[in-house]
Every structure is written in structure tokens, then in C-alpha cells.
Amino acid sequence: LFLTTTPPHTTVAEIGEHELIARITRRLEMPAWVEVGPGDDAAVVKPPRGLREVLTTDALVDGVHFDLAFVPAAAAGHRALAVNLSDLAAMGAEPRSALLSLALPAHLAVTALDELLDGFLACASAHRTALIGGNITQTPGPLVINVTAVGTVRPRRALTRAGARPGDEIYVTGAVGDAAAGLAMLRAGAAGATAESACVRRYLKPEARVRAGLQLSHHGAASSCVDLSDGLADGLRQLARASSVGVEVETSALPISDQARAWHAATGTDPVTAALGGGDDYELLFTVRPRHRGRLRGARRRIGDLPITRIGVVTRGSSLTVRDASGCHELPPGFEHFR
Amino acid sequence: LFLTTTPPHTTVAEIGEHELIARITRRLEMPAWVEVGPGDDAAVVKPPRGLREVLTTDALVDGVHFDLAFVPAAAAGHRALAVNLSDLAAMGAEPRSALLSLALPAHLAVTALDELLDGFLACASAHRTALIGGNITQTPGPLVINVTAVGTVRPRRALTRAGARPGDEIYVTGAVGDAAAGLAMLRAGAAGATAESACVRRYLKPEARVRAGLQLSHHGAASSCVDLSDGLADGLRQLARASSVGVEVETSALPISDQARAWHAATGTDPVTAALGGGDDYELLFTVRPRHRGRLRGARRRIGDLPITRIGVVTRGSSLTVRDASGCHELPPGFEHFR
């Protein structure tokens, strides 16, 4: 409520660095294990006992990973944390803390920064993640939101990309291609492309599959795991490369939502190609040894409503194939930044 | 040596994200406590036993914190880590690991990226800091180097900004104002403004005062501490605000190098004003209780050649004053980003 004292069109340049930092830190509450929180040179925390620490960092750039022209600042703030929590989820880790580093264009409205924080902190709160530190600087370029997330995992329970073996079954959580369809809807300014549309919501507010990752780890169910940031094809390729195996995916098995199919039918695009190539889903792609199907059942009981779909099998060698009614094809390349 | 296979003018956009990441990760060696290093969704580490963890994040933007027009990429890489290690030093922490997140303009030369890493990794190696993870993305804006550094400190030994009390003596390591003079020399294209010039070197390759911070912490010598990123005046102000005290600084006591004095004499600027306002020194500013002078002597014996100069005293109230031959003056404002 103290925020209402700032006139509506004030820019971040007008209120200055120290006030911006104070504006953020006074919104925060620190758990007991944070001994020095934001506002000092660095944060000091009591590490968790008997656990391993999991650390990841990821940056979002306005105009590259989101676009403030059609993405609300709150969604950008949510996404910046969610993509990092998704990386923790892919390791089977439980989020604990985060650091937020913002490079702000001088003309950015303070209200946009507040909304960005609303989105970030709501996501942090939902995942009991403490924002323990950060940095604010100016940039002559676009807004850059850099987040570092730290989590915990039990010893020997981290899920890596490297554990898949021939014969393992390949699974994916949720639906693939929704976010890409949602982004296409937003870009096209499509009728109905509101935040109420499921695909648009999936693009704007990706949900990190933290609970699924945790349960797969706790039950020892997954032999390997990766999160889908740059599309299913890219995820399959990363997993296969790290594990030195091949993969074979059944296109008929891919969990593609009815809304995405309807969009593709209307725009004349192939839903399977879109699902393989489309990024931003932040689902978990993982493999399970056939003899560990019982463990997967155990994990599923604790994961709740999130669908988990078997989409293929790990193969010997290094070939990456998709199989449909017409036969076997080479996996198309995934999205790669810089390409 | 495998790096020589890339033609000299190749840009980062031409070789792509995966190859860029591989290019970095194959240069790295992981200590035993890193269970999963770069290349997976996140790093997994064994936390140190019986210690507190210290975390900080800081971003450098081309054109704001350095300028590739006159700062070599290796110096930018060094600086990006050094400024974070400086934050750890100000907490009395020992560096352990770092994460590096790069937002790269498409036209950046791969050789510049390699040099940036040379500088970063040389600094990391000098401080036994493992680069355990990171991220690479593209940006339509300037190069942004975001680093998160993690260190350790013994329980109850962290140095904060908040512990200064009236009567404490104020000290600073090294010399103040050298970096600002070096930057001015570079900007002016001054004769002799080469990397061999002491001030220019201080600007290009700031040394994080890790050893000094560690010894101050180990000996329980400092009641408060902050690093000087935005100038001495800003550091004094931060420390006074956090500790709810005032400060009184003797301008005649300020450790200003002969080279900086000569530069100011030649350019007609006041060396004291420059030393108070000039950023980028990354010295430590700290306070010591008078009865703990013996502890400070103990710390100094282990710190080595780095000068430590008493520059003033902590006062009751909240006034920030500098005293010179003409009397007492209000402390000038320090550099503030966005102002």
C-alpha cells in the first residue's frame, strides 16, 4: 500500500537504485535459516543438513524470451523464476532460495517493476522459495531478468540427463506444444488469445513441475530427466547425447491438447511438428527402467492430477527417430538459440 | 589448442548455443565436491560442513560497467567475477563456486568470448573458485555478464554492514580513487594509459580483497564491512545507514596514490573529491572497535603487503562529515546507478 505514493508514470531512472532496492526488500520475509538477507553485500544462509545442493542460473531477455509488448510484466517475473525452478525440478530438487539480478532500461515504469515482482514473488511463495538477494543495474538495452535458484536433493537422488539406458521407457509430463501454440496465438493477436485461453496461459505462466521432479527423485523412479525449455525434440536430443543412447518416439502417443490441435487445424500447421519443435513447455521428459514401473506408479500416486504419458523407448546406438503411420523419420532439430 | 580450429572472425551466432556451451565446459575442471557439473539442468554440490553459505549476484553491462571499446574482453571477464568475489570478501567469506550467465549480442566474436573466459577463469583459478554452471543466451542489446558467487564463512563470523558503533575506527584497504583515475585516463586516451599504468590496471583488473576479508573475519577484527564498488562516499553512506550511525572522515588520511594525484594535478581535478566519488576500487571499508586493535594487528600480519589505513571514526547520530584544513563538510553523494 505504501507503493501507491509513487506517481503512476514514474520511471525506474527517476526513483534511483537505492529506492528500487528498498522497494523490493521491504516486501520480503525471510525464513529462520537466512542469517543475513537482502541489503548487505551478500546473503548468509545456514545450509540444509545431510542434503546436496542444486544450483542453476537462467536469464530472460525482453524481445527474446518474452516480449513486454504482449506479455504482462507479472508474467515475465513469474517466468523468470519458473524456468529456474523447472531446472531444479528436472534434477529432482526442492527449491529453497533464489537471487534476482535485474538490468533495467531507464524508461521502464516503476509500476511495471512492481508487477514483475508481483509475478516473481507469487511464484516464489507457491514454491516456498526465499528471495535472499539480488542486484539492480541499468542497461541501455532491453530488460534482462537473471535468476539463480538454489535447491536441495537427497544424496544420490539427483536426476541427471546421463542415466538413460537402452530399453528404458520415455515419459513426458503434461502436454507438449501448448506454450508454442499460445505464443503463436498472442503473436497473431488471435481472437480468444486472452489469459483465459489454456494455451496462452501455459505460455504466459509456465508451471515448473517441481512436485513431479521431487516424487520421481524420492521414489528412485527415473533413470534420467531433463526439462523442456526448447522443445521436445531438443530435450530428446540432450538426453540421448548425455546418456549416449538413441531414442524412438511414437508420434501417436504425444500428449497434444485439444486446444493446440484446434489451433493447428485452423492455421494449417502440423501439430506433431509443432509439439516437437515448440519451446517453453517446461514439462519434464524422463526415462524409466522397465523393472522400475512400480516405482513410477508410486511416484504418480503422489504427483496428483498431472498427466504422465509414455511416448517412446530408449534405443541402442545414437539414432533419434520418430515413428508415425508412414514409418520412421529422423527427429527434426529443436530450437537452438543463436541459430 | 582445439580453439584454433575456429576461423578468426567467427561470431557467436555462427557457432550456436550448444557449441558455445561445450566450448566453455571443456575448459573446466571440477573439484571432488561437485557431483554434477556444467552441462546438466543444474549443478549438484556437496555443501561444506559446519559453515554458513554466502551468496551474491552482480551483473556487468557493456557500456555501463565497462566498455568493450577500450576494455579488453579478458578484463571484462575478470571484472565480472572479481566484483562478486569482492562482495564475498566484504562478508569475510571464502569463495567456493560461481555460476556465469551470459547474454551475448549475435555479432560478438567467438575470440572475444574466449578472451572473456580467459579473464574469468584466471580470476576463478586465483581464488580457487569452481565455475559449476551457467547459461548462454542471445540479446539484441549489449553484452551482459551476470555472475553468482557462493562462498563460506564460519558461523557468527560474517561481516555485515550493520555492526558499526560510535567510537569505532574506520579503515580502508589499499588506495581509493585509483580506478576512477584509470578509467578517466582510458577515456581521455591519455598518453601512458596502457595496461602497464597502475591506475589503469586497477580499473581494468580490480583485485577482490578476499584475503583481507577472510583475515578480518577469522580474527573477529571488524565490527562492520562493505566493499567499495560505487565510491568511498557511497560506501560510508551504506555503512552508516545500515548501522544507524554517523561517520567523520579525515581527508588528509585518505590513501590516494601518487599516480592518481599526478593525474588529478595534470587535469585540474580535486583528488579528494575524486577519491570520495570515484567507483570501481573494490577495496574494503570496515570499522574496528578501539579495544579490538590487537585483533586488527593479528589480521594485518596475515594479510600481507596490502596497506590498511585509518581514515576516520564512527559517530553518534546520523551526520556524515569529511574534515579538512578548512573545517567540516557534508559528505558528497556517491555514484548511484540510474541517477
Boltz contact constraints between the chains, C-beta under 6 A:
constraints:
  - contact:
      token1: [A, 13]
      token2: [B, 338]
      max_distance: 6.0
  - contact:
      token1: [A, 16]
      token2: [B, 336]
      max_distance: 6.0
  - contact:
      token1: [A, 16]
      token2: [B, 338]
      max_distance: 6.0
  - contact:
      token1: [A, 16]
      token2: [B, 339]
      max_distance: 6.0
  - contact:
      token1: [A, 17]
      token2: [B, 336]
      max_distance: 6.0
  - contact:
      token1: [A, 17]
      token2: [B, 337]
      max_distance: 6.0
  - contact:
      token1: [A, 17]
      token2: [B, 338]
      max_distance: 6.0
  - contact:
      token1: [A, 36]
      token2: [B, 158]
      max_distance: 6.0
  - contact:
      token1: [A, 36]
      token2: [B, 160]
      max_distance: 6.0
  - contact:
      token1: [A, 40]
      token2: [B, 160]
      max_distance: 6.0
  - contact:
      token1: [A, 40]
      token2: [B, 161]
      max_distance: 6.0
  - contact:
      token1: [A, 41]
      token2: [B, 87]
      max_distance: 6.0
  - contact:
      token1: [A, 41]
      token2: [B, 90]
      max_distance: 6.0
  - contact:
      token1: [A, 41]
      token2: [B, 91]
      max_distance: 6.0
  - contact:
      token1: [A, 41]
      token2: [B, 227]
      max_distance: 6.0
  - contact:
      token1: [A, 42]
      token2: [B, 54]
      max_distance: 6.0
  - contact:
      token1: [A, 42]
      token2: [B, 56]
      max_distance: 6.0
  - contact:
      token1: [A, 42]
      token2: [B, 87]
      max_distance: 6.0
  - contact:
      token1: [A, 42]
      token2: [B, 88]
      max_distance: 6.0
  - contact:
      token1: [A, 42]
      token2: [B, 91]
      max_distance: 6.0
  - contact:
      token1: [A, 43]
      token2: [B, 55]
      max_distance: 6.0
  - contact:
      token1: [A, 44]
      token2: [B, 52]
      max_distance: 6.0
  - contact:
      token1: [A, 44]
      token2: [B, 54]
      max_distance: 6.0
  - contact:
      token1: [A, 44]
      token2: [B, 158]
      max_distance: 6.0
  - contact:
      token1: [A, 45]
      token2: [B, 53]
      max_distance: 6.0
  - contact:
      token1: [A, 47]
      token2: [B, 47]
      max_distance: 6.0
  - contact:
      token1: [A, 47]
      token2: [B, 53]
      max_distance: 6.0
  - contact:
      token1: [A, 52]
      token2: [B, 44]
      max_distance: 6.0
  - contact:
      token1: [A, 53]
      token2: [B, 45]
      max_distance: 6.0
  - contact:
      token1: [A, 53]
      token2: [B, 47]
      max_distance: 6.0
  - contact:
      token1: [A, 54]
      token2: [B, 42]
      max_distance: 6.0
  - contact:
      token1: [A, 54]
      token2: [B, 44]
      max_distance: 6.0
  - contact:
      token1: [A, 55]
      token2: [B, 43]
      max_distance: 6.0
  - contact:
      token1: [A, 55]
      token2: [B, 133]
      max_distance: 6.0
  - contact:
      token1: [A, 56]
      token2: [B, 42]
      max_distance: 6.0
  - contact:
      token1: [A, 57]
      token2: [B, 99]
      max_distance: 6.0
  - contact:
      token1: [A, 57]
      token2: [B, 101]
      max_distance: 6.0
  - contact:
      token1: [A, 57]
      token2: [B, 135]
      max_distance: 6.0
  - contact:
      token1: [A, 57]
      token2: [B, 148]
      max_distance: 6.0
  - contact:
      token1: [A, 58]
      token2: [B, 135]
      max_distance: 6.0
  - contact:
      token1: [A, 59]
      token2: [B, 101]
      max_distance: 6.0
  - contact:
      token1: [A, 59]
      token2: [B, 103]
      max_distance: 6.0
  - contact:
      token1: [A, 59]
      token2: [B, 135]
      max_distance: 6.0
  - contact:
      token1: [A, 59]
      token2: [B, 137]
      max_distance: 6.0
  - contact:
      token1: [A, 61]
      token2: [B, 103]
      max_distance: 6.0
  - contact:
      token1: [A, 61]
      token2: [B, 139]
      max_distance: 6.0
  - contact:
      token1: [A, 63]
      token2: [B, 140]
      max_distance: 6.0
  - contact:
      token1: [A, 87]
      token2: [B, 41]
      max_distance: 6.0
  - contact:
      token1: [A, 87]
      token2: [B, 42]
      max_distance: 6.0
  - contact:
      token1: [A, 88]
      token2: [B, 42]
      max_distance: 6.0
  - contact:
      token1: [A, 90]
      token2: [B, 41]
      max_distance: 6.0
  - contact:
      token1: [A, 91]
      token2: [B, 41]
      max_distance: 6.0
  - contact:
      token1: [A, 91]
      token2: [B, 42]
      max_distance: 6.0
  - contact:
      token1: [A, 99]
      token2: [B, 57]
      max_distance: 6.0
  - contact:
      token1: [A, 99]
      token2: [B, 148]
      max_distance: 6.0
  - contact:
      token1: [A, 101]
      token2: [B, 57]
      max_distance: 6.0
  - contact:
      token1: [A, 101]
      token2: [B, 59]
      max_distance: 6.0
  - contact:
      token1: [A, 101]
      token2: [B, 146]
      max_distance: 6.0
  - contact:
      token1: [A, 103]
      token2: [B, 59]
      max_distance: 6.0
  - contact:
      token1: [A, 103]
      token2: [B, 61]
      max_distance: 6.0
  - contact:
      token1: [A, 103]
      token2: [B, 144]
      max_distance: 6.0
  - contact:
      token1: [A, 135]
      token2: [B, 57]
      max_distance: 6.0
  - contact:
      token1: [A, 135]
      token2: [B, 58]
      max_distance: 6.0
  - contact:
      token1: [A, 135]
      token2: [B, 59]
      max_distance: 6.0
  - contact:
      token1: [A, 137]
      token2: [B, 59]
      max_distance: 6.0
  - contact:
      token1: [A, 137]
      token2: [B, 337]
      max_distance: 6.0
  - contact:
      token1: [A, 138]
      token2: [B, 337]
      max_distance: 6.0
  - contact:
      token1: [A, 138]
      token2: [B, 338]
      max_distance: 6.0
  - contact:
      token1: [A, 139]
      token2: [B, 61]
      max_distance: 6.0
  - contact:
      token1: [A, 140]
      token2: [B, 63]
      max_distance: 6.0
  - contact:
      token1: [A, 141]
      token2: [B, 141]
      max_distance: 6.0
  - contact:
      token1: [A, 141]
      token2: [B, 142]
      max_distance: 6.0
  - contact:
      token1: [A, 142]
      token2: [B, 141]
      max_distance: 6.0
  - contact:
      token1: [A, 144]
      token2: [B, 103]
      max_distance: 6.0
  - contact:
      token1: [A, 144]
      token2: [B, 144]
      max_distance: 6.0
  - contact:
      token1: [A, 146]
      token2: [B, 101]
      max_distance: 6.0
  - contact:
      token1: [A, 146]
      token2: [B, 146]
      max_distance: 6.0
  - contact:
      token1: [A, 148]
      token2: [B, 57]
      max_distance: 6.0
  - contact:
      token1: [A, 148]
      token2: [B, 99]
      max_distance: 6.0
  - contact:
      token1: [A, 148]
      token2: [B, 148]
      max_distance: 6.0
  - contact:
      token1: [A, 158]
      token2: [B, 36]
      max_distance: 6.0
  - contact:
      token1: [A, 158]
      token2: [B, 44]
      max_distance: 6.0
  - contact:
      token1: [A, 160]
      token2: [B, 36]
      max_distance: 6.0
  - contact:
      token1: [A, 160]
      token2: [B, 40]
      max_distance: 6.0
  - contact:
      token1: [A, 161]
      token2: [B, 40]
      max_distance: 6.0
  - contact:
      token1: [A, 227]
      token2: [B, 41]
      max_distance: 6.0
  - contact:
      token1: [A, 336]
      token2: [B, 16]
      max_distance: 6.0
  - contact:
      token1: [A, 336]
      token2: [B, 17]
      max_distance: 6.0
  - contact:
      token1: [A, 337]
      token2: [B, 17]
      max_distance: 6.0
  - contact:
      token1: [A, 337]
      token2: [B, 137]
      max_distance: 6.0
  - contact:
      token1: [A, 337]
      token2: [B, 138]
      max_distance: 6.0
  - contact:
      token1: [A, 338]
      token2: [B, 13]
      max_distance: 6.0
  - contact:
      token1: [A, 338]
      token2: [B, 16]
      max_distance: 6.0
  - contact:
      token1: [A, 338]
      token2: [B, 17]
      max_distance: 6.0
  - contact:
      token1: [A, 338]
      token2: [B, 138]
      max_distance: 6.0
  - contact:
      token1: [A, 339]
      token2: [B, 16]
      max_distance: 6.0
